[in-house]
C-alpha cells in the first residue's frame, strides 16, 4: 500500500532519530578506539620494527 505524503513534522522526527543514532554510533566507536588504543600502537610499532629490520637485513646482505 502506498502511503500519502508525509508531514514536515514526520520528516523532522525522522531526521532527529537519524542524527541521534549516528551520534550514538560515533560515541561507541570512539569508546572502542579508546579501549584498544594502547594495543593498537604497540602492534603498529612491532610491525614497523619487523619491516624495518627486514629492510635493513636485505640492504646489508646486498653489500
N, C-alpha and C positions, 0 to 999 in steps of 0.2 A: 504494500500500500504506500502510495506517495503521500508524504506529509505536506502540509501547507507551508507557506513562507514563515520563517522563524522571526520572532520579535527581536528588537535590539537588546532587550534585557536578557534573552536566552543566549545571544551571542556573547554578551558581556560576561555572563556567568561561565560560559564555556571557556572564554579566554582566561578568566581568573583561575579556574581549575587547572588549565594548561600551564599557566605560569607557576602555580603552587606546586604541581607535580614536578615541573622542571627544576624548580629551586630545591625541592627535596632530593631529587636525584643528584644534583650538583653537590649538595651538602654531604650526602652519603659517599660520593666519590672522593671528596676532599678528606673525609674522615678515614676512608680506606687508604688513601695515599699517605696520610699522616702515620697510620699504624705500620705500614710496610716501608716507610722511607729509609730508615737505617739499613735494613736488609737489602734494599734496592741499591743503595750507594755502595755497600760492601760488595755486592755481586758485580756491579759495574767496575769497581776497582780491581777485583780479581780477574775479570775477563780482560780488562785493559792491560793488566800486568802480564797475563799469559800471551796476549797478542804481541805486546812489546818484546817480551822475552823470545818469542819465536822469531820475530823480525830481526832481533839482534843476533841470534844464533845463525840465521840464514845469511846475514851480512858477514858475520865473522868467518863462516866456512868458505865463502867465496874468495876471501882474501887469502 
